[in-house]
């Protein structure tokens, strides 16, 4: 029984990553099971008497545990990335409520992991797991674990593209200089509202598959520039890296020790980069960031305060400002957008150019977070997975926010950017998403923005120069950092290189990572809730 349970559980876990074909999986599991049972039956019975304890430690314990950690992270997030892990550890982990939600929704995987660990220990005690087989298992777990093999392979075989991207990087620091500011003072600066929509990828627009969950945003997508082939490049696959890509035109490149030093000691996030907030601050913009997550989550508050934002509202500040009930992670999307409307009203009253960045979170995997305001109002079937209700709810709330702002005259001379921060992590609809070519959502509309469908390959890094262009601050030759403006006709780097080669170059880059994290002088962090209502 112990052999059956252990081998079956281990085979199932390995299949989560390495196998899609069920026939192959069944053959592998059956073959391993028969081999272990035969070995168990032929072993010396006297060994069983001498080693009768129910559990014994074994050589492969630690490698097995590390392998199963990888399996768990891969099954929950859809990828494993050392940089992303360090970023979350250094910048701020998920809140306790969200951690519990993840554990609750992945309890079966965790249970099987425990079965494997204790099952192998019990087999060791019975004598089935001999020293030779124990060493073989240890070698297998070490060789099969990408957590270990990927960095080792990278060290042994240097990527020939190691210094490739540093030669393609376009520094736009000149756009923050006084001369540039004076040159643009002849025209009234346009305002910006930039909304990051958690995991609301364009793939959801297939109504036959997902219903009309993206329906509330279609009218805005048709008004201006719509990017229909925006892929997810390397190191842009979580919320903070998606924000960095759209604001700074680069994937989130990092080295662990340098990153940790500036996050923990200097309270600065990518201080060596010139990002959208830096350019707008130099032009006198009042900049606000509103999110339902705590500002400490993955360093989001530090990122925006480092780059020119003076008014920051995280979950606790949002709940306090609107006297809301809050959510498992901070503030729900209805509360975030209610406060954002108040911030927008105040910005219009002040009469200065402004940039308002909003991050909504309803579509967050694994099951989504449905705002109370939307319960029973999404129009989707009760049998529809909750994450689709949550995605549509968030989109309904965004459309309501924009319509209210338009009705009050708050959208005059304003550019509106709507985007998914990244593709959705694994959820109850992942298998359905994976039947399509998965793409990010990006739409830019407002004063001076032409109606245009951009069909060429692009990435979220291209949003940065596109917004600059739309605001009347065109970057040199249409490029900022690695991004290319989608308002022009110049091919993006993703088009030029192809996504696979571009990703290889991103993985290899370490020259720029150090310079991005070197501080610039006279950068001060804003306090949470500064200029609070």
PyMOL commands that set and color helices and strands:
alter all, ss='L'
color gray80, all
select helices_A, chain A and resi 2-18+22-42+45-50+61-77+82-91+96-105+107-126+131-144+146-156+165-167+173-176+178-183+202-205+207-210+215-221+239-248+256-264+276-282+297-306+315-322+333-350+372-374+386-407+430-433+462-470+476-478+493-497+499-508+511-516
alter helices_A, ss='H'
color red, helices_A
select strands_A, chain A and resi 191-197+225-231+286-291+311-313+354-360+414-420+440-446+452-454+458-459+479-480+483-484
alter strands_A, ss='S'
color yellow, strands_A
deselect
rebuild
show_as cartoon
